[in-house]
Amino acid sequence: MLLGGISMEPVGTLLKIARIKSGLNQEEVIARLLKMGISLTQVSLSRYENDRREVGTDLLKALS
């Protein structure tokens, strides 16, 4: 949903959309994060993408 050009989707949903638009699967995102020194499991990434876990600012910066 857009409100004045600003997405009102939850952050996790936006992360998932961005990942899919980038043509990446979860394993590829995890591998890229690991190269940046960020260790993340597929279960954790799934929880972030499904808004079951709050995305911290460090992870959000790394994913941007």
Secondary structure, DSSP 8 states (H G I E B T S, - for coil): -EETTEE-S-HHHHHHHHHHHTT--HHHHHHHHHHTT----HHHHHHHHTTSS---HHHHHHH-
